[in-house]
Amino acid sequence: MFKNHKCIFWSRVRGNIAPVDDFRSHCLVPKGWDTPLRFLCVRLSPPGGKTMTSEMQEIAITEDKPLLTGQADITKDAAELAARILLDQGQEHSVETPHGVLHVTLHGSRTTRRPAILTFHDVGLESKSCFSPLFKFEEMQEIVKNFTLIHIDAPGQEEGAATYPPGYQYPSMETIAEMIPAVLQFFNFRSVIGVGVGAGAYILSKFTLANPDSVEGLVLINIDTNARGWMDWAAQKLSSVTSTFTEQILSHLFSQEELSANTEAVQCNRERISKAPNLANIELFWKTYNNSRRDLNLDRNNTFKCPVMLVVGDSAPYEEAAVECNSKLDPTTTSFLKMADAGGLPQLTQPAKLTEAFKYFIQGMGYMASSCMTRLSRSRTASLSSSYSMDGSRSRSRTLSQGSQGGQMPPSPSQTMEVSC
C-alpha cells in the first residue's frame, strides 16, 4: 500500500511534521491515544517523472494497553499545571504599530467582556521588574482571575532587547502614546483600565486624553504632568556630571531615604541597571522622557473623563508633582492615595496596601461588586484612616464597607487617603 510513498507524521499536539520511512515501526503512539493519527502519504514520481500526487488518509492506531487506573487524572493534572505555567509566564507578542514594534505580554484570555488591565512601566524598569511583585501578590489574584493583563514595554526596554545603533531616533513620549491603540486593536479590546508608573503614567495620560472612550479607569503612580522646567534641566545637567547614569535613574525611582539606607530594592535595581545589556536603550528612554515631555495642561475643564486614582509615596521624588496633579483634576472622580513608608515605588514596597486600594477602585467602577474585603482591610480596618481635602474627615472603615457592599466608592470631593499602617 505504501510502496513508493513517503509517509509524513502529523502531530496534533505539537503541530510539527516529521517524515518517517516506516510509520508502523518508527511512530511512537502516546499511551492512552485511541484516536486516529493523520498521515500525509505523498506518492513519489518515478525518475524523470513530471507529476506528483498526494492524498490524506486516516489510519487508526490505538494503544494496545488501556490507561491504568489514575493515569487519566495524572494527565489532567499535568495539563492544568502546564496551563498555569503559561498563564504565569504570559504570552509574548511583537505588535506592529504605525511607529514601530512594541513588545507586549498578555496574561489571561482575550475573550473576556471586561476591560483589560493595561500597564506601562517607568524608566529604568521593564514590565516584569515594575509590576511582577504587585500582580503576583496573593491578594491581587482575585483581580487577576477576573481581568486580562496586558503589559507593554517601551521600545527597546524589554528583557533581551537588541541595542539600538548609534544615532537611532528614539520615539517621543507622544509618539509612544500613539502606539497604544494598535495594541488594543491587536488583542481586540475596546477599553482598558490603565496602570502606569512614572514615565508610563505620563504615556497613559497622553493616551487617555487622546482616546477617552478607550479608558474606563486610570491608576497613575508617581505622575508628573508638567514639562521639565529650567530648574529641572539645570539639576539634571549637574547630576550628569557628578553621578553615573545608573545613579541618576535610581534617584528618579527611589526616595533619598531609600538611597541613603541602600535598601535591598535599591541594591537589586542598581545591579540590574548597571549590568543591563540594553543600557544604551534605557538611556534613550530616559532622555526622551526628560526632553520630549510636554505639559498636559490639565484643569477642571480639560481633564480625564474616567475615574482616576493617583498614588505616590509620602517621600517619593514626585510627591509634589502628584499633589499638584491632584489639584487640577475633577474632585468627584479622583482619588489621591499618599502612602506612608512606601518610598519611591509603592507597587514594589507596599503591594498589600496598593492591592487593597486598587480593588476598591475597581469596585467603584462597578466591577467585582460582590468581592469580600481583603485580609489587610479586615485586620486593619480600625487603624486605617482617610482624610479628605474638604473640611472634616471620614473614617476609612466606613469608606471601605460602603465600597464593598455596594460596589461603588462613596461620592466625595477630591480625597487624600493617608495610609499609614
N, C-alpha and C positions, 0 to 999 in steps of 0.2 A: 504493500500500500504506500509506503513512504520511500520507495526507491526513487532515486534522482530528485529527492525533495530535501530542502533544508528546513529543519524544524526550529522555530523560534518560540521560546517560552515567555509568556506574558504574565508578570506577577501583578496580581490585583492589589496587593498590599503596598508594595513599594513603587509600583508604576514604572519599573525598568524592564528592558528587554535583554534577554540573554540567549544567544544561539547555542544549540546543542546538536550533536551528531546522532545521538540515540536517546530520545527523550525518556524512554522507559528505564534506562539504566543510569541516566545522569540527573534526572529531575528528582529532587527530594521534596516529598509532599509533607507539609506540616501536619503534625498529629492532630487528629480531630477533623480535618478537612473532608467533607463529603460532597462538596460542590464541584462541578466540572471546572477543569482548568482550561484556559484558552490557548490554543496553539495557532500560529500563523504558518501554514505549510506552503512554501514557495517552490514551485516546480522549476528546476534549473534547466535552462535551454541547452541543447547539445552543442558541442563545439561548432562554431561558425553560425549558430542559430541567431535569429534576429528577434525572436519573440520570447516573452516570459509571461507566465500566468500565475495567479495566486488565488488561494481560497482559504476561507476561515472554517475551521472545524471545531466543534465542541467535543472534547474527549473526556469522559468521566473517569477520573482517577480518585479512588477513595482509599482512605487509610484502612488497612486490614483490621487493626485493633481499635476499638472504640475508646472514647475518652474515659480515663479512670475516674473513680469517684472523687469529687473535689477538684478535679483538674479544670473544669469549666469555671469554677469560682476563682481559681488562681489566674486564669486567662483574663477574666473580667477585672480582677483587681489590678493586674498589670496594665490593662488598657486605661483604667481610671488614673493610675499613677502617671502614665505617660501623658494623659490629658492635663493633669495638674502641673506637671513639669513644664509643658508647653505654655500653659496659662501663666505660670510664674515667670518664665523667661520672656514671654511675649513673642509676637510675630514681627520681625523687622522688615521694613519696606523702604524702597527708594522711590519717592514720589516726585514725578516730574511737575514742575511749576513753570509759569511764564518767565521766571527769573533764575532758574536753575533747579537743582535736585535737593530735596530735603530728606534726611534720614528720620524715619518715623517708626516708633514701636507701638504695636497695638496689643492691648490686653483685654480679653473678653470677646464677645460676639458682636458682629455688625448688625444683627437682626433686631436688637432691642429697639423699642419705640421711644425710650427715654433719650435725652441728650447725652452725648458723650462727655466725659471729663477730659478736657484738653489742657495739657501742661506745657509750660515753656520755662526753661532754666535760666540761670543768671550767668554772667561772665565768669570764667574760671571753673565752671561746673558743666556737666552734661546731664542728660535726663536721669541716668542711674544714680549718680552721686548726689544729685539735687533732690530727688523725690523718693528714692527707694526706702529710706527709713520711715517716711510718712505713710506711704501706701502699702508697706508691708507690716505696719504696726497692727497689733492684734485687734484693737477696737475698730480700726479702719476697714477690716474685712467685711463688715456688714454693708458698708458703702460700696466696696469693690465688687461684691457679688451682684449688686443691682445696677451697676453702670459699666459701660465700656471705657477703658482708659486709653487715651492717645497721647503719647509722649513725643514731642517734636524736639529735635536737636537743631540748633542753629547751624548754618552751613559750615562744614569742616570741624565741628566740635564733638562729634560722636567718637566713641572709642574706636581706635584703629583707623581713623580718617587719614587720608593721604595729605601730606603737607602741600599747601598751595605754592606755586612757583613764585619767585621774586617778581614784584611788580603787579601781582594779582590785585584786581579792584574788588575789594570786599563789598557786598551789598550794604546799603544804608539801612537804618532801623525801619524807615518807612517801606523800603523795598521788601525787607523780610516779612513785615506785616502783610504785605500784598501777596505773599506766597501761601498764606494760610488757607484762603478759600479753596485752593486746588487740593489741599489735604482733605477738607470736608467733602469735596466732590469725589475724591478717590475712594473714600470709605462710605460714601452715600449717607452722610449725616447732615441733617438740615440745621441743627443747632447744637451748641456745646455749652458747658459750664467751664469757664476758663480759670486756670490756676497758674499764676505767673510769679516769678521771684526776680527782683531787681530789673535787669535788662529785659528779662522775659515778661515781667509785669508791664513794662513800658510798651513792648511789642504787642501784647494782647490788648492793651488800652487803645493803641492805634487801630488795631483790627476791629475792636468793638465799636469805636466811633464811626468807622467807615462802613461797618456791616452790623447795624444794631439788631436786625432781625435774626442774626445767626448766633447770638449770645443770650442765653437765658439768665446767667449769673456770672459774677466775676469776683475772684479772690485774688487780691493784689498784695503781695508781701514785699516790703521794702521798696515801695513805689516812689519814684521821683519824676514828677510830670513836667519839670522845668528844664529848659535848655541850660547847658553849662554856662555859668557866668564867668566874669573876669577873675574873680577870686578863686573859683574852682580851677580855672585854666592855670593861674599862677601856682596854685598849690600842687597841681599835677606836674608842672614843669620842675618844681623844686623836688618833688618826690622822685621823679625820674632820674635826677642827678644823684640823690643821696640814697636811694633804695633800689634793689633789684626789681625786675618785673614781677617776680613771684611775690615779693613783699607788698608791692602795690596792689596786687589782686587780693591778697589776704586782708589788707586794710580796707578794701572795698567790701569784703564779705563779712568780716568779724569786727566786734567792738574792741575798743582799746583795752578793756579789762581782760577780754579773752586773749588778746595778743600778748599782754604783759604776763598773764598766767601761763601762756603757752599750753593751752588746753589740748586734750587729745584730738579734738576736731581740727584745731589749728595745725598740729603736727602732721596729722594724716593728710590734710589738703596741701600743706607745704611740700611734702614729699611727692604727692601725686602730680601737682602742677609742675614742679621743677624737673620731674622726670618724664613729663608727657611728650610722646613722640611728635605730637602736633602742636607744640608750644608756639610756633610761629602763627598758626591759625588762631590760637587763643588771643595772641597779641593783636591780630587784625580785628577780632570781635571787640576787644577792649577799646581800640582806637575808634571804631565806628560808633560804639556806644557813647563815647565822650564827644566826638566831633560831629556826628550827624543827628544827635538827639535835639529835637526842637520842642519848644513849649507847646503843650497840648491845649493851652488856652481854655481850660475848664472853668466854668462858672455855673450858676444856678440855671442859666438859660441854655448853656452848651455843656451838657453833661451826659452821663451814661443813661440809657433807657431801661436798664436792667438792675436788679439788686446787686449791691457791691459790698464786699467785706474787705476792709483794709486791715492788714496785720503788720505789726512791727514790734521788735523787742524794745524794752524801755531804755536800753543803752546802745541800740543799733546805730550804725553810721548814718542811716537815712531816717532817723526818728523825726527830726524837724520837717523833712520833706513830706513824710507821711501825714503829719499833723496838718501841714498846710494844704495838702490834697484833700483831707477830710473836710476842711473848712469851705472848700469850693464845690463840694458835691451836694446833691439833693439829700437833705437830712432825713426824709421819710423813707428812703430806700438804701441808706448807707449805714453800715455798722463799722465801728472802729475798735479793733482789738489791740490793746497795748499789753504785751506780755512781759511780766516780771521774770527776771533770771533766764531770759530766753536768748540773750546775746544777739548776734547778727543774723543767724539763720534759725529761726524758731521751728521750722519744719524738721530740722535735724536735732536740735537740743531739747525741744518740748513737743514731740509728736502727739503725746496724750492730750495735752491741752488744745492743740490745734485741731486734732481729730474731733474733739467734742464740739468746738466752735463750728467746724465745717459741717458736722452732722446737723446741727440746728439751723445752720444757714440753708442747707438743702431742704430741711423740713419747712422752713419759712417760704420756700418756693413751691411747696405743695407736693414734694416727693417724700417717700418713706415716712408718711404721717403716723403710721402705727408703730414705728420703731420705739423701742423702750429706751430709757435713759442709759447712758454709758456707765460703766463701772466707776469711772472717775467722778461723774456727777453724783452718783448715788452716795459715794463715800465722802464727798467733799462739798455737798450742796450747802451745808451750813457755813462753810468757810469761804465760799466764793462770793464776791460782791461785784456789783456793777454800778458805776457812777455815770450818769448821763450829763451831757453838756447843758441841759436845761436846769432850771432851779430845782433843787430837791434831788432825791435819789430813790431807787427802787431796788429791792433785794434781788440777787440773781437767781435765787431758788424759785421765786415767783416767775421770773422770765423763763427759766428752763422748763418748769412744769407746764406753762401755757404753751410753749412751743412743742412739747412732747404730746400733749393731749390733743391739740387741735391741728397740728401740722403747720401752724403759722407762727411766725415771730411776732410778738406784740408790736403794734404800731407805735412808734415813738420818734422824737426828734433824733438828730444825729447822736449816736450813743458811743461812749467810750467805755469799753469793758476792761477794767484793770484786773487782770487775773494774776493773783499773787500767791497761789497755792504751790 
